[in-house]
Amino acid sequence: MTTPTPTPPPGRDLLRDKVVLVTAAAGTGIGSATALRCLEEGAEVAISDRHERRLAETAERLAEQTGRKPLTVTCDVTDEEQVRRMVAATAETFGRLDVLVNNAGLGGSANIMEMTDEQWSTVLDVTLTGTFRCTRAALAVMAEQRSGVIVNNASVIGWRAQKEQAHYAAAKAGVMALTRCSAMDVAHLGIRVNAVSPSIAAHHFLAKVTTTELLDELASREAFGRAAEPWEVATVIAFLASDYSTYMTGEVVSVSSQHP
């Protein structure tokens, strides 16, 4: 049985006076939902994506929804120079960087016996190494401030097995390990690093990288009988970004209703 989808809660100023940068925020997925939630929670927001047109359209839509237009910075997280420019543009525009949400990731399906080096490397470069690049660049700013929060987008597939997902699962498991270890490196600087681990969130992009049959099957395994809405993941990201989670670091929080 599918339970009704709840209504998003109103903003509570959880991120008032904070500057938040969200990667891979174009479109209608978790990234844009996170940007919307951060705006609703009172933050100054910068959004980034490699798709310039979609990024501009997302910014316009967010402005219509909230009355506040985010800063937009085009960036491909596989390009170190573009990552540095993204972080610098955010810090220069707002004077600081309080929160980085590493949302950029790339999926796909391939049997391990048929997977090419290129398929493996592309997923790892975007999903894991891209998260590392953005984290390293943001930490340079946050270390000077002696404060900051990084929230990574992992996945339950980093814990669970699923066929044809070896590259994506390895990348997301890597994001989890990166979260835990980088948190230990920067805790003395007053910087926290955590991650969310969603099971399945319903958005348009998923249909491009997998089949409707698989999505329906995954949703049916959830206790609520449905996929999460992107905003349901975004609210947990906002919590981890806020001062309501000041004693949490190195944690990976499951956003899932599926249990083995």
N, C-alpha and C positions, 0 to 999 in steps of 0.2 A: 504494500500500500504506500502511495506517495502522500506525504504530509504537505500541507499548504506552505508556500514560501512566505516567510515573515516580511514585515515592512522594515526597511532600514531605520535604525534609530537616529534621532536628531543629533546634531553636533553638540558637544559639551565644552568646547574650547580646550580640549586636552592638549593641543599643540600650539596654543596661542603664543606668539612671539618667536616661534621656531621656524627655521628655514629648512625645507625638505626638498631633496632631489630624488626623483623617481625615474629609473631607467626603463626602457621598453614600454613607454606609457601611451603610445598611439593605439587607437582602436577602441575596443570595448571590453578588454580583458581585465585581469587583476591589476595591471599597471595603471590604467586610466581610472579604475575604481578606487585605487589607493590614492591617486592624485585628488580625486573628488573628495574622498573622506578627509584627507589632510587639509584641504581648503575649508571644508565644513567644520573642521576642528580648530580653525583659526590660524593655520600656518601660512607662511609665504612659500610658494611652491614653484619649483622648476621641474619641467618634464623633458625627457630626452627619448629619442628613437632614431633609427637609421632611415626611416621613411619620412621624408620632409613634408610631403603633402598631407599624409595622414596625421602627422604630428601637429601641423597647423590646424587641421580640422578638429582634432581633439581639444586643442587649446580654446578654439572658438566655442565648442560645445560646453566645456567646463566654465567658460566665462558666462554663457547663457544660464547655466544651472546655478551658479554661485554669485554672479556679479563681480567676480574677480578673475582676471586672466593670468594664467601662469606664464612664467618665463619658458621659452622653448629653445632647446639646444640640440641640433642634429648631431648624432653620434653613433658610430659603429663600435661596439665594445671590443671588437677584435683588433682595433687600431689604437695603439698606445697613445699616439699624439692626439687623436680625437678625444680620448678619455680624459687626458690632461686638460684639454681646452674646455670640455664640459664642466669639469669640477671648478676650474679657474673662473669661467663665466658666471657660474652660480655664486661663488664666493665674492667675486668682484661686484656683482649686481646687488647683492643683499648684505654684503659686509661680513658674512660668516656662513658656515654650513653646519647645521645641527644634526641633520638626519640624512642618511643615504639609504634608499631602498633599492637593493639589487634585484631587479625583476627580470632582467634580460635572460632569455633561455631559448634553446632550440631543441625540438623533438624530432620524431620520425620513427619509422618502423623498419627493421631489417633483421633477418635471422643471422645469428652470430657466424654461421658457416658461410654466409654469402656477403656479409658486411665488408665494405671496402675500407681501406685506410682513410680515404677521403671522408666517407660517412662518419667514421669514428672521430676523426680529428676535428671535423667541422662542429659536431655537437659538443665535444669537449672544449673547443676553443671559445665558443659563444657562452656556454652554460657555466663552465667551471673557471676557465682562465679569464673570461670576461668579468666574472664576479671578482676574481683576484685583482685584475687591473683596476677596476673601479674602487675596490676597497683600498688598495695601496694609495691611489691618488687622493681619495677622501681623507685618509688617515693623516696625510701630510698637513692638511688644513686643520683637522680636528686636534692633532697633537699640539699645535701652536695655541689653540684655544683652551687646551686641557679639558675638553669636553666633547661629547658627540655620541651619536647612536648609529649603528649600522644594522639594518634588517635585511636578511637574505631570503630569497624565495627558493626553498628546497622542494621536496615532493616526497610523499609516502613511498614512492617507487624506489627511493634510496634505502628503504628498509625491506620492501616486499619484492617478490619475484613476479615478473610478467614477461611472457615470451616476446621476442623481437624488440626488446627494450634495453639490451645490454649497454649500449653507449649512453643512453639517457639516464639509466639507473646509476651507472658508474659516475656520471657527471654530477648527479644530484646527491649521491652519497659523498662525493668529494666536496660539494658545497657544505654539507653538514659537518664534515671534518674540518674544513676551512673555517667555518663558524666557530667551532669549539676552540681550535688552536689560536686563531687570531685574537679571540677574546682574551686569552691568557697573556698574549703579547702586549696588549694595550690597556689592561685593567688599571694599571698604576697611573695611567694618564687621565683617568676619569672617563674613559670611552667604553661603551658597551657594544657587544656584537651578539645578535641573536638571529634566529631564523624561524620562518613558518614552514610547515610541511603539509600542503593541501593534498587531499586525495584526488578529487575531480571537481573542477569549477567550470560551469557552463559559459562558454563564450564562443564567438564566431570563429576564431582562429583554430580551435580544436578540430573542427570539421575538415580543415585543410590538411591535417597531418595524420588523421586516423579515420576509421570508418564509423558510420552511424551505429552499426551493430555493436561494435566494441564499446562505444560511449554509452549506449543503452544498457549493455551488460554491466559495465562498471557502476553506473548509477543505480542499478537494481540491487547491487551488493551493499549499498549504503543503508544505514538504519532508517533514514528518512525517506528512502526510496527515490531519491533525486540527487542530482549534482548540487554542489554549493553554488550560490550566486557569487560572482566576483566580489561584491561588496561584503559578503560574509567573511571572506579572507582578508579584505582590506581593513575591517574593523579590528581584527587581531593584530595586523601590522601596525595600525595606529596605536593600539595599546602598548605594543613593544617599543614604539618610538617615543612614547610619552613618559612623563615622570611617575606614572602609576606602576612602572616596572623597573624602578631604579636598582633593585637588588638582583635583577636577572641578567646574567651574561653567560655566553657559551651554551645557551639553551636552544633546542629545536622543538618548537611547539606544533604538535599535530593539529591541523584543522580538518577534521575528518569525522564521519559518523560510521566508518567501516572498521570493524575489529576482527582480527583473525579468529 
